Amino acid sequence: MRGRCVASAVGRGCVNSHSIYAVLDLIGTFAFAVSGAVAARQRRLDLFGIVAVAFMVACGGGITRDICIGAIPPAGLSDWRYLAVSVLASAVAIVAYAPVRRLRQPVLFFDAIGLGLFAVAGAQKALSYGHNAELSILLGIVSAVGGGVMRDVVLSRVPAILKREIYASAALLGASVQAGFHYAGWTAWWTPWFATFACVAIRLASLRFGWRLPAFRRTTTTKIDDE
């Protein structure tokens, strides 16, 4: 992951320089690309369509984030590794489609992994560019859910963030934990992995146990005629 290093007032170094965040970003790219490729394969798209959807899911949110923070050109377009990882994930989804499909709800599984990885890496990249906690958390969410929204729109599905599922709120948790670690000065190697685990765990647990956000029930109103 690229970004200029910004040291804090108490002398903290730039954790974004550590390769751990580049690893998070690329692993998240692979996980999201697999989810996009599997979803496209299920819709019987051709080879180009599968690769296009995989790249869109993998890099759409990150490109949006980079534009917002001024990281121009976006890493998803300027760094060849993102396209290569997307193509590799597409090949895996095509060649190993049968074993991948045997996973229970494979798209949701890989999507949950990508959600956590991108929420944390996205929030940290915004922090490394000198933005405050609020914006970093918001852009962490955008990084995590942006590609999935694009995938669902292209494949004519209702985006998960518009349902009652614990999806964007899970990304909110992961990005918030990462921002909290950053401002607390906890920059150990395990902090991004802990934040990622928190996001992925709450997302998978919500799928396993059917957790949903509360919804307002429609109330019956009495019409009063004007006299």
SETOR-55053 format. One record per residue (C-alpha): residue number from 1; x, y, z. Coordinates in Angstrom, 1 decimal. Each point is the difference from the previous one (the first is absolute). Example, Ala and Ser with C-alpha at 12.3 -4.5 7.8 and 13.67 -1.06 7.14 Angstrom:
! residues 2
<r><resi>1</resi><X>12.3</X><Y>-4.5</Y><Z>7.8</Z></r>
<r><resi>2</resi><X>1.4</X><Y>3.4</Y><Z>-0.7</Z></r>
! end
This chain:
! residues 227
<r><resi>1</resi><X>0.0</X><Y>0.0</Y><Z>0.0</Z></r>
<r><resi>2</resi><X>1.3</X><Y>3.4</Y><Z>-0.9</Z></r>
<r><resi>3</resi><X>-0.3</X><Y>3.2</Y><Z>2.0</Z></r>
<r><resi>4</resi><X>2.0</X><Y>2.7</Y><Z>1.6</Z></r>
<r><resi>5</resi><X>1.1</X><Y>-0.5</Y><Z>3.6</Z></r>
<r><resi>6</resi><X>-1.4</X><Y>2.3</Y><Z>2.6</Z></r>
<r><resi>7</resi><X>1.5</X><Y>-0.1</Y><Z>3.4</Z></r>
<r><resi>8</resi><X>-2.2</X><Y>0.9</Y><Z>3.0</Z></r>
<r><resi>9</resi><X>0.7</X><Y>2.7</Y><Z>2.6</Z></r>
<r><resi>10</resi><X>1.4</X><Y>-2.5</Y><Z>2.4</Z></r>
<r><resi>11</resi><X>2.5</X><Y>-1.3</Y><Z>-2.5</Z></r>
<r><resi>12</resi><X>-1.7</X><Y>-3.2</Y><Z>-1.2</Z></r>
<r><resi>13</resi><X>1.4</X><Y>-1.2</Y><Z>-3.3</Z></r>
<r><resi>14</resi><X>-2.1</X><Y>-0.7</Y><Z>-3.0</Z></r>
<r><resi>15</resi><X>-1.3</X><Y>-3.5</Y><Z>0.3</Z></r>
<r><resi>16</resi><X>-1.2</X><Y>0.2</Y><Z>-3.6</Z></r>
<r><resi>17</resi><X>3.7</X><Y>-0.5</Y><Z>-1.0</Z></r>
<r><resi>18</resi><X>-0.1</X><Y>-3.6</Y><Z>1.3</Z></r>
<r><resi>19</resi><X>-0.7</X><Y>-2.6</Y><Z>-2.6</Z></r>
<r><resi>20</resi><X>-2.8</X><Y>-1.5</Y><Z>2.1</Z></r>
<r><resi>21</resi><X>-2.5</X><Y>2.4</Y><Z>-1.5</Z></r>
<r><resi>22</resi><X>1.1</X><Y>-0.8</Y><Z>-3.5</Z></r>
<r><resi>23</resi><X>-0.5</X><Y>-3.6</Y><Z>0.8</Z></r>
<r><resi>24</resi><X>-3.5</X><Y>0.7</Y><Z>1.5</Z></r>
<r><resi>25</resi><X>-0.9</X><Y>2.0</Y><Z>-3.2</Z></r>
<r><resi>26</resi><X>1.1</X><Y>-2.8</Y><Z>-2.4</Z></r>
<r><resi>27</resi><X>-1.6</X><Y>-2.8</Y><Z>2.1</Z></r>
<r><resi>28</resi><X>-3.2</X><Y>2.0</Y><Z>0.1</Z></r>
<r><resi>29</resi><X>0.2</X><Y>0.6</Y><Z>-3.7</Z></r>
<r><resi>30</resi><X>0.3</X><Y>-3.8</Y><Z>-0.6</Z></r>
<r><resi>31</resi><X>-2.9</X><Y>-0.8</Y><Z>2.3</Z></r>
<r><resi>32</resi><X>-2.3</X><Y>2.6</Y><Z>-1.5</Z></r>
<r><resi>33</resi><X>1.0</X><Y>-1.0</Y><Z>-3.5</Z></r>
<r><resi>34</resi><X>-0.9</X><Y>-3.7</Y><Z>0.7</Z></r>
<r><resi>35</resi><X>-3.4</X><Y>1.1</Y><Z>1.3</Z></r>
<r><resi>36</resi><X>-0.6</X><Y>2.1</Y><Z>-3.1</Z></r>
<r><resi>37</resi><X>1.2</X><Y>-2.8</Y><Z>-2.3</Z></r>
<r><resi>38</resi><X>-2.1</X><Y>-2.6</Y><Z>1.7</Z></r>
<r><resi>39</resi><X>-3.1</X><Y>2.2</Y><Z>-0.2</Z></r>
<r><resi>40</resi><X>0.6</X><Y>0.8</Y><Z>-3.7</Z></r>
<r><resi>41</resi><X>0.5</X><Y>-3.8</Y><Z>-0.7</Z></r>
<r><resi>42</resi><X>-3.3</X><Y>-0.7</Y><Z>1.7</Z></r>
<r><resi>43</resi><X>-1.7</X><Y>2.5</Y><Z>-2.3</Z></r>
<r><resi>44</resi><X>1.6</X><Y>-1.8</Y><Z>-3.0</Z></r>
<r><resi>45</resi><X>2.1</X><Y>3.0</Y><Z>-1.2</Z></r>
<r><resi>46</resi><X>2.7</X><Y>-0.6</Y><Z>-2.6</Z></r>
<r><resi>47</resi><X>3.8</X><Y>0.1</Y><Z>0.8</Z></r>
<r><resi>48</resi><X>0.2</X><Y>3.8</Y><Z>-0.5</Z></r>
<r><resi>49</resi><X>-3.0</X><Y>0.6</Y><Z>2.2</Z></r>
<r><resi>50</resi><X>1.4</X><Y>-2.2</Y><Z>2.8</Z></r>
<r><resi>51</resi><X>3.4</X><Y>1.9</Y><Z>0.0</Z></r>
<r><resi>52</resi><X>-1.7</X><Y>3.4</Y><Z>-0.3</Z></r>
<r><resi>53</resi><X>-2.3</X><Y>-0.7</Y><Z>2.9</Z></r>
<r><resi>54</resi><X>2.8</X><Y>-1.4</Y><Z>2.1</Z></r>
<r><resi>55</resi><X>2.1</X><Y>3.1</Y><Z>-0.6</Z></r>
<r><resi>56</resi><X>-2.9</X><Y>2.3</Y><Z>0.7</Z></r>
<r><resi>57</resi><X>-0.7</X><Y>-1.7</Y><Z>3.3</Z></r>
<r><resi>58</resi><X>3.7</X><Y>-0.2</Y><Z>1.0</Z></r>
<r><resi>59</resi><X>1.0</X><Y>3.6</Y><Z>-0.9</Z></r>
<r><resi>60</resi><X>-3.2</X><Y>2.1</Y><Z>-0.2</Z></r>
<r><resi>61</resi><X>-0.1</X><Y>1.0</Y><Z>3.6</Z></r>
<r><resi>62</resi><X>3.7</X><Y>0.6</Y><Z>0.2</Z></r>
<r><resi>63</resi><X>0.0</X><Y>2.2</Y><Z>-3.1</Z></r>
<r><resi>64</resi><X>-2.8</X><Y>2.1</Y><Z>1.5</Z></r>
<r><resi>65</resi><X>1.9</X><Y>0.3</Y><Z>3.2</Z></r>
<r><resi>66</resi><X>3.2</X><Y>1.1</Y><Z>-1.7</Z></r>
<r><resi>67</resi><X>-1.8</X><Y>2.7</Y><Z>-2.0</Z></r>
<r><resi>68</resi><X>-1.5</X><Y>1.3</Y><Z>3.2</Z></r>
<r><resi>69</resi><X>3.3</X><Y>0.3</Y><Z>1.9</Z></r>
<r><resi>70</resi><X>2.0</X><Y>1.3</Y><Z>-3.0</Z></r>
<r><resi>71</resi><X>2.0</X><Y>-3.1</Y><Z>-0.7</Z></r>
<r><resi>72</resi><X>0.1</X><Y>0.6</Y><Z>-3.8</Z></r>
<r><resi>73</resi><X>0.3</X><Y>-2.1</Y><Z>-2.0</Z></r>
<r><resi>74</resi><X>-1.9</X><Y>-2.7</Y><Z>2.1</Z></r>
<r><resi>75</resi><X>2.1</X><Y>-3.0</Y><Z>0.9</Z></r>
<r><resi>76</resi><X>-2.6</X><Y>-2.3</Y><Z>-1.6</Z></r>
<r><resi>77</resi><X>0.8</X><Y>1.6</Y><Z>-3.4</Z></r>
<r><resi>78</resi><X>3.7</X><Y>0.8</Y><Z>0.3</Z></r>
<r><resi>79</resi><X>1.2</X><Y>-3.1</Y><Z>1.8</Z></r>
<r><resi>80</resi><X>0.1</X><Y>-3.1</Y><Z>-2.3</Z></r>
<r><resi>81</resi><X>-0.2</X><Y>-2.3</Y><Z>3.0</Z></r>
<r><resi>82</resi><X>-3.7</X><Y>0.8</Y><Z>0.5</Z></r>
<r><resi>83</resi><X>-1.0</X><Y>-1.0</Y><Z>-3.5</Z></r>
<r><resi>84</resi><X>2.3</X><Y>-3.1</Y><Z>0.2</Z></r>
<r><resi>85</resi><X>-1.6</X><Y>-1.1</Y><Z>3.3</Z></r>
<r><resi>86</resi><X>-3.5</X><Y>0.5</Y><Z>-1.5</Z></r>
<r><resi>87</resi><X>0.8</X><Y>-2.1</Y><Z>-3.1</Z></r>
<r><resi>88</resi><X>1.6</X><Y>-2.7</Y><Z>2.3</Z></r>
<r><resi>89</resi><X>-3.1</X><Y>0.0</Y><Z>2.2</Z></r>
<r><resi>90</resi><X>-2.2</X><Y>-0.3</Y><Z>-3.2</Z></r>
<r><resi>91</resi><X>2.1</X><Y>-3.0</Y><Z>-1.1</Z></r>
<r><resi>92</resi><X>-0.4</X><Y>-1.6</Y><Z>3.3</Z></r>
<r><resi>93</resi><X>-3.7</X><Y>0.5</Y><Z>0.0</Z></r>
<r><resi>94</resi><X>-0.3</X><Y>-1.5</Y><Z>-3.5</Z></r>
<r><resi>95</resi><X>2.4</X><Y>-2.9</Y><Z>0.4</Z></r>
<r><resi>96</resi><X>-0.9</X><Y>-1.0</Y><Z>3.5</Z></r>
<r><resi>97</resi><X>-3.6</X><Y>1.0</Y><Z>-0.2</Z></r>
<r><resi>98</resi><X>-1.3</X><Y>-3.3</Y><Z>1.2</Z></r>
<r><resi>99</resi><X>1.9</X><Y>-0.1</Y><Z>3.3</Z></r>
<r><resi>100</resi><X>-0.5</X><Y>3.7</Y><Z>0.6</Z></r>
<r><resi>101</resi><X>-3.7</X><Y>-0.4</Y><Z>-0.6</Z></r>
<r><resi>102</resi><X>-0.2</X><Y>-2.8</Y><Z>2.6</Z></r>
<r><resi>103</resi><X>0.8</X><Y>2.6</Y><Z>2.7</Z></r>
<r><resi>104</resi><X>-3.1</X><Y>1.1</Y><Z>1.7</Z></r>
<r><resi>105</resi><X>-1.0</X><Y>3.3</Y><Z>-1.7</Z></r>
<r><resi>106</resi><X>3.4</X><Y>0.5</Y><Z>-1.5</Z></r>
<r><resi>107</resi><X>-0.7</X><Y>3.6</Y><Z>-1.3</Z></r>
<r><resi>108</resi><X>-1.0</X><Y>1.1</Y><Z>3.5</Z></r>
<r><resi>109</resi><X>3.0</X><Y>-1.8</Y><Z>1.6</Z></r>
<r><resi>110</resi><X>2.6</X><Y>1.7</Y><Z>-2.2</Z></r>
<r><resi>111</resi><X>-1.9</X><Y>3.2</Y><Z>0.1</Z></r>
<r><resi>112</resi><X>0.2</X><Y>0.0</Y><Z>3.8</Z></r>
<r><resi>113</resi><X>3.8</X><Y>-0.5</Y><Z>-0.1</Z></r>
<r><resi>114</resi><X>0.4</X><Y>2.8</Y><Z>-2.5</Z></r>
<r><resi>115</resi><X>-2.3</X><Y>2.2</Y><Z>2.0</Z></r>
<r><resi>116</resi><X>2.2</X><Y>-0.2</Y><Z>3.1</Z></r>
<r><resi>117</resi><X>3.3</X><Y>0.4</Y><Z>-1.9</Z></r>
<r><resi>118</resi><X>-1.1</X><Y>3.0</Y><Z>-2.0</Z></r>
<r><resi>119</resi><X>-1.7</X><Y>1.8</Y><Z>2.9</Z></r>
<r><resi>120</resi><X>3.3</X><Y>-0.1</Y><Z>2.0</Z></r>
<r><resi>121</resi><X>2.4</X><Y>0.7</Y><Z>-2.9</Z></r>
<r><resi>122</resi><X>-2.3</X><Y>2.8</Y><Z>-1.3</Z></r>
<r><resi>123</resi><X>-0.3</X><Y>1.7</Y><Z>3.4</Z></r>
<r><resi>124</resi><X>3.8</X><Y>-0.2</Y><Z>0.5</Z></r>
<r><resi>125</resi><X>0.8</X><Y>1.4</Y><Z>-3.5</Z></r>
<r><resi>126</resi><X>-2.3</X><Y>3.0</Y><Z>0.8</Z></r>
<r><resi>127</resi><X>1.8</X><Y>0.5</Y><Z>3.3</Z></r>
<r><resi>128</resi><X>3.4</X><Y>-0.1</Y><Z>-1.7</Z></r>
<r><resi>129</resi><X>-1.1</X><Y>2.8</Y><Z>-2.2</Z></r>
<r><resi>130</resi><X>-0.6</X><Y>2.2</Y><Z>3.0</Z></r>
<r><resi>131</resi><X>-3.8</X><Y>-0.3</Y><Z>0.2</Z></r>
<r><resi>132</resi><X>-1.9</X><Y>-0.1</Y><Z>3.3</Z></r>
<r><resi>133</resi><X>-1.6</X><Y>-3.0</Y><Z>1.6</Z></r>
<r><resi>134</resi><X>-3.5</X><Y>0.8</Y><Z>-1.2</Z></r>
<r><resi>135</resi><X>1.0</X><Y>0.2</Y><Z>-3.7</Z></r>
<r><resi>136</resi><X>2.3</X><Y>-3.0</Y><Z>0.3</Z></r>
<r><resi>137</resi><X>-2.8</X><Y>-2.2</Y><Z>1.4</Z></r>
<r><resi>138</resi><X>-2.4</X><Y>1.2</Y><Z>-2.7</Z></r>
<r><resi>139</resi><X>2.5</X><Y>-0.7</Y><Z>-2.8</Z></r>
<r><resi>140</resi><X>0.8</X><Y>-3.4</Y><Z>1.6</Z></r>
<r><resi>141</resi><X>-3.7</X><Y>-0.8</Y><Z>-0.4</Z></r>
<r><resi>142</resi><X>0.0</X><Y>1.3</Y><Z>-3.6</Z></r>
<r><resi>143</resi><X>3.0</X><Y>-2.2</Y><Z>-0.8</Z></r>
<r><resi>144</resi><X>-1.7</X><Y>-3.0</Y><Z>1.5</Z></r>
<r><resi>145</resi><X>-3.5</X><Y>0.3</Y><Z>-1.5</Z></r>
<r><resi>146</resi><X>0.6</X><Y>1.9</Y><Z>-3.2</Z></r>
<r><resi>147</resi><X>1.0</X><Y>-2.9</Y><Z>-2.2</Z></r>
<r><resi>148</resi><X>-2.8</X><Y>-2.2</Y><Z>1.4</Z></r>
<r><resi>149</resi><X>-2.6</X><Y>2.6</Y><Z>-0.8</Z></r>
<r><resi>150</resi><X>1.3</X><Y>0.3</Y><Z>-3.6</Z></r>
<r><resi>151</resi><X>-0.1</X><Y>-3.8</Y><Z>-0.3</Z></r>
<r><resi>152</resi><X>-3.6</X><Y>-0.2</Y><Z>1.2</Z></r>
<r><resi>153</resi><X>-1.2</X><Y>2.8</Y><Z>-2.3</Z></r>
<r><resi>154</resi><X>1.7</X><Y>-1.5</Y><Z>-3.1</Z></r>
<r><resi>155</resi><X>-1.4</X><Y>-3.4</Y><Z>0.8</Z></r>
<r><resi>156</resi><X>-3.5</X><Y>1.4</Y><Z>0.7</Z></r>
<r><resi>157</resi><X>0.0</X><Y>-0.9</Y><Z>3.7</Z></r>
<r><resi>158</resi><X>-1.1</X><Y>2.1</Y><Z>3.0</Z></r>
<r><resi>159</resi><X>3.3</X><Y>1.3</Y><Z>1.6</Z></r>
<r><resi>160</resi><X>0.6</X><Y>-1.5</Y><Z>3.5</Z></r>
<r><resi>161</resi><X>0.4</X><Y>3.4</Y><Z>1.6</Z></r>
<r><resi>162</resi><X>-3.7</X><Y>0.8</Y><Z>-0.9</Z></r>
<r><resi>163</resi><X>-1.2</X><Y>-3.1</Y><Z>1.8</Z></r>
<r><resi>164</resi><X>-0.2</X><Y>-0.6</Y><Z>3.7</Z></r>
<r><resi>165</resi><X>3.2</X><Y>-2.0</Y><Z>0.0</Z></r>
<r><resi>166</resi><X>3.0</X><Y>0.8</Y><Z>2.2</Z></r>
<r><resi>167</resi><X>2.2</X><Y>1.0</Y><Z>-2.8</Z></r>
<r><resi>168</resi><X>1.0</X><Y>3.7</Y><Z>-0.1</Z></r>
<r><resi>169</resi><X>-0.2</X><Y>0.0</Y><Z>3.8</Z></r>
<r><resi>170</resi><X>2.5</X><Y>-2.8</Y><Z>0.1</Z></r>
<r><resi>171</resi><X>2.4</X><Y>2.1</Y><Z>-2.1</Z></r>
<r><resi>172</resi><X>-0.7</X><Y>2.9</Y><Z>2.3</Z></r>
<r><resi>173</resi><X>1.2</X><Y>-2.1</Y><Z>2.9</Z></r>
<r><resi>174</resi><X>3.2</X><Y>-1.0</Y><Z>-1.7</Z></r>
<r><resi>175</resi><X>0.9</X><Y>3.5</Y><Z>-1.2</Z></r>
<r><resi>176</resi><X>-0.9</X><Y>1.4</Y><Z>3.5</Z></r>
<r><resi>177</resi><X>2.2</X><Y>-2.5</Y><Z>1.8</Z></r>
<r><resi>178</resi><X>2.9</X><Y>0.8</Y><Z>-2.4</Z></r>
<r><resi>179</resi><X>-0.4</X><Y>3.7</Y><Z>0.5</Z></r>
<r><resi>180</resi><X>-0.2</X><Y>-0.5</Y><Z>3.7</Z></r>
<r><resi>181</resi><X>3.3</X><Y>-1.9</Y><Z>0.0</Z></r>
<r><resi>182</resi><X>1.6</X><Y>2.7</Y><Z>-2.1</Z></r>
<r><resi>183</resi><X>-0.9</X><Y>2.8</Y><Z>2.4</Z></r>
<r><resi>184</resi><X>0.9</X><Y>-2.0</Y><Z>3.0</Z></r>
<r><resi>185</resi><X>3.5</X><Y>-0.6</Y><Z>-1.4</Z></r>
<r><resi>186</resi><X>-0.4</X><Y>-3.7</Y><Z>-0.2</Z></r>
<r><resi>187</resi><X>1.9</X><Y>-0.8</Y><Z>-3.2</Z></r>
<r><resi>188</resi><X>1.0</X><Y>-3.6</Y><Z>0.6</Z></r>
<r><resi>189</resi><X>-0.1</X><Y>-2.5</Y><Z>-2.8</Z></r>
<r><resi>190</resi><X>-3.2</X><Y>-1.6</Y><Z>1.4</Z></r>
<r><resi>191</resi><X>-2.2</X><Y>3.1</Y><Z>0.1</Z></r>
<r><resi>192</resi><X>-1.2</X><Y>-0.1</Y><Z>-3.6</Z></r>
<r><resi>193</resi><X>-0.6</X><Y>-3.7</Y><Z>0.2</Z></r>
<r><resi>194</resi><X>-2.0</X><Y>0.4</Y><Z>3.2</Z></r>
<r><resi>195</resi><X>-2.1</X><Y>2.8</Y><Z>-1.6</Z></r>
<r><resi>196</resi><X>-0.5</X><Y>-2.2</Y><Z>-3.1</Z></r>
<r><resi>197</resi><X>-1.0</X><Y>-3.0</Y><Z>2.1</Z></r>
<r><resi>198</resi><X>-2.6</X><Y>2.1</Y><Z>1.9</Z></r>
<r><resi>199</resi><X>-1.7</X><Y>1.0</Y><Z>-3.3</Z></r>
<r><resi>200</resi><X>0.1</X><Y>-3.4</Y><Z>-1.6</Z></r>
<r><resi>201</resi><X>-1.2</X><Y>-1.7</Y><Z>3.2</Z></r>
<r><resi>202</resi><X>-3.0</X><Y>2.2</Y><Z>0.5</Z></r>
<r><resi>203</resi><X>-0.9</X><Y>-0.4</Y><Z>-3.7</Z></r>
<r><resi>204</resi><X>0.2</X><Y>-3.8</Y><Z>0.0</Z></r>
<r><resi>205</resi><X>-1.7</X><Y>-0.3</Y><Z>3.3</Z></r>
<r><resi>206</resi><X>-2.9</X><Y>2.1</Y><Z>-1.3</Z></r>
<r><resi>207</resi><X>-0.3</X><Y>-2.3</Y><Z>-3.0</Z></r>
<r><resi>208</resi><X>0.2</X><Y>-3.1</Y><Z>2.3</Z></r>
<r><resi>209</resi><X>-2.5</X><Y>1.1</Y><Z>2.6</Z></r>
<r><resi>210</resi><X>-2.2</X><Y>2.1</Y><Z>-2.2</Z></r>
<r><resi>211</resi><X>0.7</X><Y>3.3</Y><Z>1.8</Z></r>
<r><resi>212</resi><X>-1.7</X><Y>3.0</Y><Z>-1.6</Z></r>
<r><resi>213</resi><X>-0.2</X><Y>3.7</Y><Z>0.7</Z></r>
<r><resi>214</resi><X>-3.3</X><Y>1.2</Y><Z>1.5</Z></r>
<r><resi>215</resi><X>-2.6</X><Y>1.3</Y><Z>-2.4</Z></r>
<r><resi>216</resi><X>-2.9</X><Y>2.3</Y><Z>0.5</Z></r>
<r><resi>217</resi><X>-3.4</X><Y>-1.6</Y><Z>-0.4</Z></r>
<r><resi>218</resi><X>-2.6</X><Y>1.7</Y><Z>-2.1</Z></r>
<r><resi>219</resi><X>-2.6</X><Y>1.6</Y><Z>2.2</Z></r>
<r><resi>220</resi><X>-3.6</X><Y>0.5</Y><Z>-0.8</Z></r>
<r><resi>221</resi><X>-1.0</X><Y>3.6</Y><Z>0.0</Z></r>
<r><resi>222</resi><X>-3.5</X><Y>1.3</Y><Z>0.3</Z></r>
<r><resi>223</resi><X>-1.1</X><Y>2.5</Y><Z>-2.6</Z></r>
<r><resi>224</resi><X>-1.8</X><Y>2.9</Y><Z>1.4</Z></r>
<r><resi>225</resi><X>-2.3</X><Y>1.7</Y><Z>-2.5</Z></r>
<r><resi>226</resi><X>0.0</X><Y>3.8</Y><Z>0.0</Z></r>
<r><resi>227</resi><X>-3.4</X><Y>1.4</Y><Z>0.9</Z></r>
! end
